[in-house]
Amino acid sequence: MVCLSARRVPLERRELRDDDVAVRVDHCGVCHSDLHAIRGATGGPKGPLVPGHKFTGTATAVGAAATAFAVGDRVAVGTVVDSCGTCPMCEVGQENFCFEFPTTTYNGTDRVDGTRTQGGYSREYVLREKFAYPCPSVWTRPPQPRSCAPGSPCGNPCARPASDRTAASP
């Protein structure tokens, strides 16, 4: 499948689970891998595709067992939004090397209900709290993911240029 045009379409997110956070997407980076996926160069999407795998936003709801975020908190999301959680790589916090392959932000398969994940080029996103990252409150403006260029910090959705950081220590 090759994308010939972009258009707005209604999108329903999955229901909030106990360990989830719902995020209103405010900024989403553009990565060349998004462009490859849109053009079908990565094997093609599994149906309509909403790309965008590095984004920031604001928590709009949290699941009953979620404790890391509260409604209104700034949130950053990277490429991985779930993993098996039990393989040796997941057990040491390297979910991106999950033996069962990690669930990616878009065009991945939800491990609970089998639906396809849709990315950050949308108004909202729901994911497991474990795979969301808090954005530091010391930033003077909302964080905006950077495009993914060679040598850039693609794995860190909260990476910011030194000029955007305050002198405060984390």
Buried (B, 14 or more C-beta within 10 A) or exposed (E): EEBEEEEEEEEEBBEBBEBBBBBBBBBBBBBEBBEEBBEEEEEBBEEEBBBBBBBBBBBBBBBEEBEBBEEEBBBBBBBBBBBBEEBEBBEEEEBBBBEEEBBBBBBBBBBEEEEBBBBBBBEBBBBBBBBBBEBBEEBEEEBBBBEBEEEEBBEBBBBBEEEEEEEEEE
